[in-house]
């Protein structure tokens, strides 16, 4: 991601792993675990999966959310840690999964 690479960070893509974030950015003794969310509009809004919430935001002090607005025209990036994210956004559970449970007779 250009934002961190421009600040001299090395980048490792981990989107294929169930770790709760997309990239690991490192520079010296600093390591950040970054989940990227984007929208074509100028109002920041995103979906956060259960994994991103549980393994990322709730339990990883290195976790950050990079929110990209106007992603298709003039991208604007704002970085949130878990505390700032919870103060800035109303995080509301949105989707539930229904799993069939066979009746036990």
N, C-alpha and C positions, 0 to 999 in steps of 0.2 A: 504494500500500500504506500502510495507516494508520500502521504503525510509523515510516516515514521522513517521511511528511507531517506527523505529529505533532511531529516534530523540526525542522520548517521547511524541508524539502527540496522542491524542485520535482520533478515526475515526468513522464517520457516513456516510454510503452509501446512496446517494440520487439519484441514477440513474433512479429511477421510477418517479421522479418529473421533470417538465419542467423548471428547474431553470438555465440551461446553464453550469452546471458542474456536476461531478460524485460523489465527496466526499467532506465532511466538515472535516477538520483537526483542532483540537483545543488543545492548550497547554497554560495554564495560561490565559493571556489577549490577546493572539494571536489566530486568527481564519483565516483560509485560505480556499477558495473555489476552489477545484482542478479538472480540466478536464484532463483526462488521454488519451493520444494517443500513440499507439505503432506500430512498424514495425519490421519485422524479419530481415530486412537489417540494414546496418550501416549508411545509409544516412537518416537523419530526414526528413520525409515528412508525411503530414496528411491532412485529410479533416475536416473542421470545419463547423458545421451546422449553419444555420441562427440564431437559438436559442442560441447556444454556443457563437456566435459572438455578437449578440445583447444584450442578458441578462447577458452574462458572460463578455467577453473581453471588450466590449465598455462601459459598465455601472457599473461595479463592481470592486472597488479598491482591494478587497480581492481575486479576481480571479487569478488563476495561471494555466498554461498549463504544465503538466508533460509529457515530450516527452521521450518515452522509445525506444531506438534503440537496435538492436540485441536481441529482446525480447525472442526469442526461444533458444538462446544459452548462451551468457553472457550479460545479460541486463545492459544497461547503461542509467541512468536517468539524464535528464537536465531539470531544472525548469525555466520557463519563466513567467515574469509578462507581462502585455499587452504592455508596452513600449518596453521592450527587444524583445518580440515576433515580433513586427512590424519592429524593426530595423534589426532583424536576418532573417526573412522570407519575401518572396514576396507573399502577400496574394491576390489571384486573384479569383474573383467570377467565379465559374465553372459550376454550374447547375442552370437552370431556370425551373420553373414549369409553364406549360401551362394549364389554366383552361378555359373550354368552357364557352362562354358568349352567351346566346341565343339572337338572333336578336329581337329587339323591333319594332313592326310594328304599 
